[in-house]
Amino acid sequence: MNEAEGKREANRQQMINNRRIEYEKEMEENEETNRVRMAQILLGNDEDQEEILNLRQSNEAQNHAEIVIEETEEEQQHRLEYLAQNRSNKVAKTHKVARKLLKNEDSVPVHHCGKLDEICNYCCAR
């Protein structure tokens, strides 16, 4: 068993080394290709200059793109109805809380915010 484990470990190390060497070669090739392409671009000798320009423009367009959701009239109507219903529910809840009677005003904690031109550190009121 010990000999088999030793062979497995040696094989594992060999595979790791092979992958590392392969990765380093691939990176060197990519770097060389990039250097050559950049030199061609900078010198203006690039045959695919229009293609590169299009790629740059498309990359910039993707960076600034916005997702625009197209909705049908039915979906828009449903969304507007939902928002109106939601808004009316919130107004009703707020109105209900505002109409709540206080049995004793002394039970309401009083907080002095200070000057009105400063922001309160406690409640963030102005």
MILO-318667 format. One record per residue (C-alpha): residue in one letter; x, z, y. Coordinates in steps of 0.02 Angstrom, whole numbers, plus 32768, in hexadecimal, padded with zeros to 4 digits. Each point is the difference from the previous one (the first is absolute). Layout:
REM residues N
AXZY;...
***
This chain:
REM residues 126
M800080008000;N808A802B8079;E80537F567FE7;A7F5A7FA6801B;E7FE0806080A1;G80AF7FD5803B;K7FE17F477FE0;R7F588008805B;E805080568095;A808D7F808003;N7F817F737FF7;R7F9A8050808C;Q809A800E806F;Q80307F4C7FDA;M7F517FC58031;I8007806580A1;N80A97FB5802B;N7FC47F507FD9;R7F678015806F;R806A8047808D;I807B7F6F7FF6;E7F717F827FF9;Y7FAC80518096;E80A27FFF8064;K801C7F477FD9;E7F4E7FD78033;M8014806180A3;E80A37FA58027;E7FAD7F587FE1;N7F6D80308070;E8075803A808A;E80647F5E7FF6;T7F627F988004;N7FC280618097;R80A87FEB8059;V7FFD7F447FE4;R7F4A7FF1803A;M80228067809D;A80987F958027;Q7F987F627FED;I7F788047806F;L807980398086;L805C7F5A8001;G7F5E7F9D8001;N80357F9D7F67;D7F6D803B7F9C;E7F967F767FB5;D7F6C80737FEE;Q7FFF803F80B4;E7F487FD78015;E7FD8805D7F60;I80618098803D;L7FA47FF980A6;N7F5A7FFA7FA2;L803580937F94;R803080678098;Q7F5C7FD78056;S7F9C802D7F65;N805F80A47FEE;E7FDC802D80B5;A7F4B7FCE7FEA;Q7FF180717F68;N804A80908061;H7F7E7FEE8089;A7F6D7FCD7F93;E7F5E805F8008;I7F8180087F75;V7F5A7FBF8040;I7F6D802A7F92;E7F7C7F7A7FFD;E7F5680497FDD;T7F5A7FAB7FE7;E7F6B8023806E;E7FB4806B7F76;E809E80697FF0;Q800C801280BD;Q7F498035800A;H801A80807F75;R809C80458057;L7FA7800F80A7;E7F6B80587FAF;Y807580787FA7;L805C802880A2;A7F5D801B805E;Q7FBF80747F77;N80A4805E7FFA;R8000801280BE;S7F4D80418002;N8028807E7F77;K809480418063;V7F98800E809F;A7F79805F7FA2;K807E807A7FB7;T8051801D80AA;H7F5680188052;K7FCF807B7F77;V809E8066801A;A7FE97FFC80BD;R7F4D80427FF2;K803480927F94;L7FC980A18051;L807E8089801B;K7FBD80AB7FD3;N80888058805F;E80717FAA807D;D807F808B7FEC;S80267FC07F50;V80437F5D804A;P80BB8013801D;V80317FDF80B4;H809F7F9F801C;H804B7FE680AB;C805C7F59800A;G8055802480A5;K80197F7D8086;L7F997F637FE9;D80927F8B8023;E806580427F6C;I7FE97FEB7F45;C7FD8809F7FA1;N807E802A7F78;Y7F7A80557F97;C7F707F838000;C80517F668051;A7F797FFF8086;R80247FBA80AC;
***
